[in-house]
Amino acid sequence: MTSLDYVHGYTEDEANRLADQAGTLADLLHHDTQYPAGSLVLEAGCGVGAQTRILARRSPSAHFVSVDVFAKSLALAREAIEREGLGNVEFKQANLLALPFSEATFDHVFVCFVLEHLRRPEDALRALLRVLRPGGSLTVIEGDHGSAFFHPQSARATRTIECLSEAQAAAGGDSLIGRRLYPLLRSVGLDDVQVSPRFVYADATRPGWVDGFTRKTFIAMVEGAAEPAQRLGLIDQAAWEQASPT
């Protein structure tokens, strides 16, 4: 995975979007993600630490090793953890496909919104399973951009979401990976696989979701794909500006 593969980019706006996303979805995604005291947990592909902060707060007696391939992202993650005074996280720069850990090192492994950006997620899963102890757990959280519905329906807005998916596919990723998590996990030899779909619904009676998810997470994510979509010739600037779901 290179910096060009991450379709959303590495801007300050994207870092803020990830933080907004993590905060808005914290209870939805993490209400059942907690680790026992003394557990050693690997967070793979921690990025700027948006999920790290939530994991560390919710399991204060577990110890997290959070890895990412990009030094700049790790620096931002460290700053975020230090600001919150969390002392149960250490960071390491590492490639997900070449983790610098011995076999069966970790009690649990956590990966969130990472596999969708990889050309061969199966290889990444095998690398994670190598460092997971027998009887440990692997938690995988991924999205599915093809499951977005809104009212009033707009063919133009739908096209911008399609452009995001097509740009991500051109980079080797899969924005629809959520729907194939079960067969994907089974394909790497896992037998006890449980999939728990999580849905977001926002309307005028839920202003927090409208602001935190619809505007600051989903629309911001789609808008972040404008440059790669136009560079790839999927849509021109005028059509994008008319269609962007704002």
C-alpha positions as CSV (number, residue, x, y, z in Angstrom):
1,M,0.0,0.0,0.0
2,T,1.5,3.3,-1.0
3,S,0.4,6.9,-0.3
4,L,-1.3,6.9,-3.8
5,D,-3.4,3.9,-2.9
6,Y,-5.3,5.7,-0.2
7,V,-8.0,7.4,-2.3
8,H,-9.0,9.9,0.5
9,G,-5.5,11.4,0.7
10,Y,-3.4,12.4,3.7
11,T,-4.5,16.0,4.2
12,E,-5.3,17.7,7.5
13,D,-9.0,17.7,6.4
14,E,-8.8,13.9,6.0
15,A,-7.3,13.6,9.5
16,N,-10.1,15.7,10.9
17,R,-12.7,13.6,9.0
18,L,-11.3,10.4,10.4
19,A,-11.5,11.9,13.9
20,D,-15.1,13.0,13.3
21,Q,-16.0,9.6,11.9
22,A,-14.5,7.7,14.9
23,G,-16.2,9.9,17.4
24,T,-19.6,9.7,15.7
25,L,-19.5,6.0,15.2
26,A,-17.8,5.1,18.5
27,D,-20.8,3.5,20.2
28,L,-22.1,1.9,17.1
29,L,-18.8,0.2,16.2
30,H,-17.3,-0.3,19.6
31,H,-20.0,-1.1,22.0
32,D,-18.9,-4.8,22.0
33,T,-15.2,-4.2,21.4
34,Q,-13.5,-4.4,24.8
35,Y,-10.4,-6.3,25.9
36,P,-9.7,-8.0,29.3
37,A,-7.1,-6.6,31.7
38,G,-3.6,-7.6,30.8
39,S,-4.4,-8.4,27.2
40,L,-1.9,-7.5,24.5
41,V,-3.7,-6.2,21.5
42,L,-2.4,-5.4,18.0
43,E,-4.1,-2.5,16.2
44,A,-3.1,-2.9,12.5
45,G,-3.1,0.2,10.3
46,C,-3.8,2.7,13.0
47,G,-3.4,5.7,10.8
48,V,-3.8,9.0,12.7
49,G,-5.0,7.2,15.8
50,A,-8.7,8.0,15.4
51,Q,-9.7,4.5,16.5
52,T,-6.8,4.1,18.8
53,R,-8.1,6.7,21.2
54,I,-11.4,4.9,21.5
55,L,-9.9,1.5,21.9
56,A,-7.5,2.7,24.6
57,R,-10.2,4.5,26.6
58,R,-12.6,1.6,26.5
59,S,-10.0,-1.0,27.6
60,P,-7.7,1.0,29.9
61,S,-6.2,-2.2,31.5
62,A,-5.2,-3.7,28.1
63,H,-2.0,-2.8,26.3
64,F,-2.2,-1.8,22.6
65,V,0.6,-1.9,20.0
66,S,-0.6,0.2,17.1
67,V,1.2,0.0,13.8
68,D,1.1,1.9,10.6
69,V,3.4,2.1,7.6
70,F,3.5,5.9,7.4
71,A,5.6,7.9,9.9
72,K,3.6,11.1,9.5
73,S,0.4,9.3,10.5
74,L,2.0,7.7,13.5
75,A,3.3,11.1,14.7
76,L,-0.3,12.4,14.6
77,A,-1.5,9.3,16.4
78,R,1.1,9.7,19.2
79,E,0.1,13.4,19.6
80,A,-3.6,12.4,19.9
81,I,-2.9,9.7,22.6
82,E,-0.6,12.1,24.5
83,R,-3.2,14.8,24.5
84,E,-5.7,12.5,26.2
85,G,-3.1,11.2,28.7
86,L,-3.5,7.6,27.7
87,G,-0.6,5.4,28.7
88,N,-1.6,2.0,27.4
89,V,-0.5,2.4,23.8
90,E,2.8,2.1,22.0
91,F,3.4,2.8,18.4
92,K,5.6,1.1,15.8
93,Q,6.2,1.8,12.2
94,A,5.6,-1.4,10.2
95,N,4.2,-2.8,7.0
96,L,1.1,-4.8,7.6
97,L,2.4,-7.5,5.3
98,A,5.8,-7.8,7.1
99,L,5.0,-7.4,10.8
100,P,8.1,-7.3,13.0
101,F,6.6,-9.7,15.6
102,S,7.0,-13.3,16.4
103,E,4.3,-15.9,15.8
104,A,1.5,-15.9,18.4
105,T,2.5,-12.7,20.0
106,F,-0.8,-11.0,20.6
107,D,-4.0,-12.0,22.5
108,H,-6.2,-10.1,20.1
109,V,-5.9,-8.2,16.8
110,F,-8.0,-5.3,15.7
111,V,-8.2,-3.8,12.2
112,C,-10.6,-1.1,11.1
113,F,-11.2,0.5,7.6
114,V,-7.9,-0.9,6.3
115,L,-8.6,-4.0,4.2
116,E,-10.7,-2.0,1.8
117,H,-7.6,-0.1,0.7
118,L,-5.4,-3.2,0.1
119,R,-4.8,-5.0,-3.2
120,R,-4.7,-8.4,-1.5
121,P,-6.6,-8.3,1.8
122,E,-6.2,-12.1,2.1
123,D,-2.5,-11.6,2.5
124,A,-3.0,-9.0,5.2
125,L,-5.3,-11.3,7.1
126,R,-2.8,-14.2,7.0
127,A,-0.1,-11.9,8.3
128,L,-2.4,-10.9,11.2
129,L,-3.3,-14.4,12.0
130,R,0.4,-15.4,12.1
131,V,0.9,-13.1,15.1
132,L,-2.3,-14.0,16.8
133,R,-2.2,-16.5,19.7
134,P,-4.4,-19.6,19.5
135,G,-7.8,-18.9,21.0
136,G,-7.4,-15.1,20.5
137,S,-9.8,-12.9,18.6
138,L,-9.6,-11.0,15.3
139,T,-11.9,-8.0,15.0
140,V,-12.4,-6.6,11.5
141,I,-14.5,-3.5,10.8
142,E,-15.1,-2.5,7.2
143,G,-17.7,-0.4,5.3
144,D,-19.7,-0.8,2.1
145,H,-20.2,2.4,0.2
146,G,-22.6,0.7,-2.1
147,S,-25.1,0.5,0.7
148,A,-25.7,4.2,0.9
149,F,-29.3,5.4,0.3
150,F,-30.7,8.9,0.7
151,H,-33.7,11.1,0.0
152,P,-34.4,12.8,-2.2
153,Q,-32.8,10.4,-4.6
154,S,-30.3,12.0,-7.0
155,A,-28.7,10.3,-10.0
156,R,-26.0,12.9,-9.9
157,A,-25.2,12.5,-6.2
158,T,-25.2,8.7,-6.7
159,R,-22.6,9.2,-9.5
160,T,-20.2,10.9,-7.1
161,I,-20.4,7.9,-4.8
162,E,-19.8,5.6,-7.7
163,C,-16.8,7.7,-8.7
164,L,-15.3,7.2,-5.2
165,S,-15.7,3.4,-5.5
166,E,-14.3,3.4,-9.0
167,A,-11.3,5.5,-7.9
168,Q,-10.7,3.2,-5.0
169,A,-10.9,0.2,-7.3
170,A,-8.4,1.8,-9.7
171,A,-6.0,2.1,-6.8
172,G,-6.4,-1.6,-6.0
173,G,-9.0,-1.3,-3.2
174,D,-12.6,-2.4,-2.7
175,S,-15.1,0.0,-1.2
176,L,-17.7,-2.8,-1.3
177,I,-15.6,-5.1,0.9
178,G,-18.1,-5.1,3.7
179,R,-20.5,-7.4,1.9
180,R,-17.8,-10.1,1.4
181,L,-16.3,-10.1,4.8
182,Y,-17.6,-13.6,5.7
183,P,-16.3,-15.4,2.7
184,L,-13.0,-13.4,2.9
185,L,-12.4,-14.4,6.5
186,R,-13.4,-18.0,5.8
187,S,-10.9,-18.1,2.8
188,V,-8.0,-17.6,5.2
189,G,-8.9,-20.6,7.3
190,L,-11.1,-19.1,10.0
191,D,-14.0,-21.3,11.1
192,D,-15.7,-19.3,13.9
193,V,-16.7,-16.2,11.9
194,Q,-19.5,-14.0,13.1
195,V,-20.6,-10.9,11.1
196,S,-22.6,-8.2,12.8
197,P,-23.9,-5.5,10.4
198,R,-24.1,-2.0,11.7
199,F,-26.4,0.5,10.1
200,V,-26.4,4.3,10.3
201,Y,-29.7,6.2,9.8
202,A,-29.9,10.0,9.9
203,D,-32.8,12.4,9.6
204,A,-33.9,15.8,11.0
205,T,-34.8,14.2,14.3
206,R,-31.2,13.1,14.7
207,P,-29.2,16.3,14.2
208,G,-26.1,14.7,15.7
209,W,-26.0,12.0,13.1
210,V,-26.8,14.5,10.3
211,D,-23.8,16.6,11.3
212,G,-21.4,14.0,12.6
213,F,-22.0,11.3,10.0
214,T,-23.9,12.7,6.9
215,R,-21.9,16.0,6.7
216,K,-18.6,15.4,8.4
217,T,-18.1,11.8,7.6
218,F,-19.8,10.6,4.5
219,I,-20.1,13.7,2.4
220,A,-16.6,14.7,3.4
221,M,-15.3,11.3,2.4
222,V,-17.0,11.5,-1.0
223,E,-15.7,15.0,-1.6
224,G,-12.2,13.9,-0.8
225,A,-12.3,11.7,-3.9
226,A,-12.9,14.6,-6.3
227,E,-9.2,14.9,-7.4
228,P,-8.5,11.2,-8.1
229,A,-11.9,10.8,-9.8
230,Q,-11.3,13.7,-12.1
231,R,-7.7,12.7,-12.7
232,L,-8.8,9.3,-13.8
233,G,-11.4,10.8,-16.1
234,L,-14.4,9.3,-14.3
235,I,-16.1,12.7,-14.1
236,D,-15.2,16.3,-15.0
237,Q,-15.1,19.2,-12.6
238,A,-18.3,20.8,-13.7
239,A,-20.3,17.6,-13.4
240,W,-18.7,16.9,-10.0
241,E,-19.7,20.3,-8.6
242,Q,-23.2,19.8,-9.8
243,A,-23.5,16.3,-8.4
244,S,-21.6,16.4,-5.1
245,P,-24.1,15.3,-2.4
246,T,-23.9,18.4,-0.2
